[in-house]
Amino acid sequence: FYKYSDSLINYGALPQTWEDPGEKNEDTGCNGDNDPVDVIEISADAKPMGAVYAVKPFGILALLDEGETDWKVLAIDAADPNAEKINSVEDANDIYPGLVENVTDWFRMYKTAEGKGENEYAFGGKAKDTTFAMRIISETHESYKKLKAGSIPNETLSLN
């Protein structure tokens, strides 16, 4: 339940990724938010809560949430009829005009309903491309593997 407004997208996370709160991201200048990488999945049909399915990344947003980097991978359900046509943010905008901008604005504003300020974004709120998104996914997967192996201290997360 969101106090701000209904969600425009399917929202989830990429398993086996982790945004390390002890490491400053060189691109954003902020540490990670201690969570998996979020996924904003744009297919037109709503998925049931807890659904697990393959997605095709086409970009990424760098939300700065209370001073922490909170990556948002932009993706489409790999089985969606439009998945073959969407390879970039520009392609997504062609097929779903205004959706990426509306989602960006939604995540900027949603905490204002709780009396908090607007969220900020790195890169002026512009989405980065697929290559950049895949690099962030790879980096956060490496952080997850280090966390799971015990080479990064873990005092609060359950990894069982």
C-alpha atoms as one frame of an Amber mdcrd trajectory, in Angstrom:
protein
   0.000   0.000   0.000   1.374   3.371  -1.008   0.066   6.555   0.588   1.171
   8.689  -2.383  -0.777   6.985  -5.190  -1.163   3.625  -6.883   1.957   2.142
  -8.420   2.339   2.503 -12.177   4.513  -0.587 -12.597   5.377  -4.028 -11.278
   7.966  -3.554  -8.555  10.419  -6.091  -7.256  14.086  -6.915  -6.738  16.869
  -8.807  -8.436  17.873 -11.837  -6.383  21.510 -12.243  -5.410  22.283  -8.541
  -5.649  23.105  -6.258  -2.733  23.795  -2.548  -2.436  26.645  -2.401   0.086
  26.078   0.298   2.748  29.795   0.211   3.564  30.935   1.113   0.047  30.581
   4.482  -1.657  29.434   4.121  -5.235  31.845   5.925  -7.560  29.022   7.020
  -9.872  26.671   8.515  -7.259  29.035   9.401  -4.415  26.673   7.696  -1.947
  26.818   4.361  -0.152  24.400   1.543  -0.944  21.048   1.165   0.819  21.614
  -2.361   2.238  19.010  -3.939  -0.052  18.897  -5.918  -3.290  18.687  -3.915
  -6.517  15.098  -2.853  -7.188  13.358  -3.609 -10.478  10.782  -1.396 -12.144
   9.077  -3.725 -14.601   6.903  -1.909 -17.147   4.813  -4.544 -18.913   1.158
  -3.602 -19.162  -0.171  -6.525 -17.120   0.021  -6.517 -13.329   1.848  -9.497
 -11.866   0.721 -11.229  -8.672   2.628 -10.330  -5.516   5.660 -12.575  -5.140
   5.791 -13.551  -8.806   9.205 -14.679 -10.038   9.921 -14.267 -13.734  12.698
 -13.303 -16.128  13.076  -9.654 -17.054  15.006  -7.820 -19.735  16.826  -4.717
 -18.412  16.860  -1.667 -20.669  18.136   1.046 -18.322  18.645   2.106 -14.716
  17.806   5.032 -12.438  19.985   6.094  -9.498  17.590   7.214  -6.772  19.304
   8.916  -3.842  17.043   7.972  -0.963  17.949   9.726   2.279  21.585   9.920
   1.158  21.871   6.301   0.007  22.123   4.911  -3.507  18.959   2.956  -4.332
  19.346   1.554  -7.855  16.161   1.014  -9.882  16.660  -1.255 -12.886  14.213
  -0.475 -15.682  13.064  -3.719 -17.256  10.303  -5.485 -19.123   9.010  -9.015
 -18.627  11.113 -11.143 -20.986   7.908 -12.881 -22.135   6.065  -9.632 -22.899
   5.173  -9.224 -26.599   7.029  -5.877 -26.592  10.229  -7.251 -25.030  11.923
  -7.773 -28.403  11.221  -4.150 -29.334  12.529  -2.584 -26.096  16.312  -2.372
 -25.899  16.676   1.153 -24.499  14.861   3.849 -22.547  14.093   5.511 -25.880
  12.427   2.315 -27.136  10.360   2.107 -23.939   9.307   5.729 -24.404   8.248
   4.994 -27.982   6.025   2.078 -26.930   4.871   3.446 -23.557   4.999   7.242
 -24.008   5.671   9.110 -20.774   5.902   6.003 -18.575   9.590   6.272 -17.636
   9.177   9.979 -16.845   6.034   9.299 -14.793   7.757   6.514 -12.845  10.761
   8.764 -12.219   8.459  11.476 -10.879   6.521   8.938  -8.777   9.665   7.749
  -6.993  10.782  11.354  -6.506   7.496  12.259  -4.804   6.093   9.187  -3.044
   7.543   9.921   0.403   5.982  13.387   0.470   2.698  11.736   1.502   4.482
  10.762   4.737   5.608  14.351   5.339   9.135  13.716   4.056  10.917  15.691
   1.359  11.265  14.745  -2.266  13.808  12.093  -3.207  16.683  13.068  -5.468
  18.395  11.314  -8.344  21.961  11.144  -9.552  22.580  12.051 -13.202  19.932
  14.787 -13.106  17.190  12.176 -12.907  18.066  10.740 -16.313  18.108   6.990
 -16.802  21.407   5.396 -17.769  21.589   2.870 -20.609  21.495  -0.930 -20.682
  25.282  -1.305 -20.596  25.459   0.821 -17.450  22.575  -1.147 -15.901  24.310
  -4.457 -16.572  27.504  -3.135 -14.949  25.582  -2.154 -11.802  23.842  -5.556
 -11.723  27.217  -7.279 -12.014  28.826  -5.098  -9.311  25.955  -5.635  -6.872
  26.021  -9.374  -7.575  29.719  -9.384  -6.632  28.843  -7.509  -3.417  26.187
 -10.116  -2.663  28.690 -12.953  -3.181  31.178 -11.267  -0.818  28.436 -10.768
   1.769  27.292 -14.374   1.454  30.891 -15.654   1.721  31.421 -13.663   4.913
  34.123 -11.354   3.553  31.866  -8.360   4.283  30.638  -8.081   7.899  26.944
  -8.829   8.332  25.253  -8.045  11.618  21.648  -7.549  10.521  20.793  -9.486
   7.357  19.477 -13.046   7.300  21.050 -14.896   4.378  19.563 -18.328   5.032
